[in-house]
């Protein structure tokens, strides 16, 4: 019989971190993953010997003493990852159509101000106020700082609006656009994005910004190895389709292959709405099901992964974010005629000559409606299948339009292309599991912040949620969500003490 102490559905960052942490607490863990490759957004793929990350293009908070560093050190990951620190004076570069200036976002708060001030010499006060508020907000989130605390202290910040805050700092439209310029990181919306989301994410990178030079999948591989070394299992090609409740508790999960896995505790790293669809328990009230199903998911993306010719396109340890004037907050509200209104650029270093890039990932927004005509198709490495000629033509048209826009800021880019590969919201849906290919899961809304918070504990006493939909997305957000799930299972904050103690050694 497949019996474990803890059974986890889904091997994204949250599921893997839960498995690793609980293994260290003496639990025998089994993680079930539907894909051939573990990791969720940690997954990579290689084309022409160039590695492309599906979601983890860079990471923050990995310098000694910072939050993700402490977690990774406790898990034994830090000495095994190949990391490159990004340009300290410009980890992100903001570009605006019609403006030749490239605006830098720098690591370290003093440096952040110092690098922007020459471009905005009259805005020193605004920049200082911006940094002070970001840091103040971050200090009020206990888990973000890996400490115990009164979680009510963050309440005062939950209803603040990012766009309104930035507008209150300055009347300078260009500075407003620059401070919001990398909001592709959270699919920013002027009428919804809470300031705490902007602050927690921006602070994470201002503290320190890094690339995993051999791909983000290495993080997942190392945690999976930890779980297996503790006597657990991480199994691929096992798609969970049902959580079975008996006598008020989940007793097993069933997979599409007909297997059952039994346990005492069950954690779902799958989207909460899909999890509830797979759980027939009467303990989960209809009003909760209705609330979860009514929540909006964030927009998806169209990705162009480019293999570059050797020694052709300069490499730098920085990312680019571009938008057209007036669309810093509304690039997802494009029309067929004006798409794309924004894009992000992530570069992969060359193997032999790091002065030049080996690959480039171009990402822009794409709504699921654009690919709904092919929604009935599935195409993964585990179940390869084409979507038809019309779909391939659609992707080619979109790739050409995106390259046209990118050429405005990177003249000659097309001449550096060896080959390229595309991904749409369908790709994201098939590999990650969100029904509409959402990049970042459930949208957080400052107008009703509590409605979009999902606790890790469910009404079924041994069923828990984890992952990007609970608190925050991204590597840090899912790590913290995983930590919150484990603390809920253990019933105390002892993990925080252990993580902080390990970092002090």
Secondary structure, DSSP 8 states (H G I E B T S, - for coil): --EEEEEEE--SHHHHHHHHHHHHTT--EEEE-SSSS--GGG-EEEETTEEEESS-S-EE--STTSHHHHHHHHTT-GGGS-EEE--TT-SEEEEETT----EEE-SSHHHHHHHHHTT-TT-HHHHHHHHHHHHHHHHT-TGGGT----GGGGGGGTT-BHHHHHHHH-S-HHHHHHHTTTGGGTT--TTT-BHHHHHHHHHHHHH-EEEETT-THHHHHHHHHHHHHTT-EEESS--EEEEEEETTEEEEEEETTS-EEEEEEEEE-S-HHHHHHTB--TTS-HHHHHHHHHS-B--EEEEEEEEE-TTTSB--S-EEEEE-TT-TTTTTS--TTT--SEEEEEEEE-SS-TTBEEEEEEEEEE-GGGGGGGTT----SSS-----HHHHHHHHHHHHHHHHHHHHHSTTGGGGEEEEEEE-HHHHHHHH--TT--SSSB---GGGGGGG---SB-SSTTEEE-STTTS--HHHHHHHHHHHHHHHHHTSSHHHHHHHHHHH-
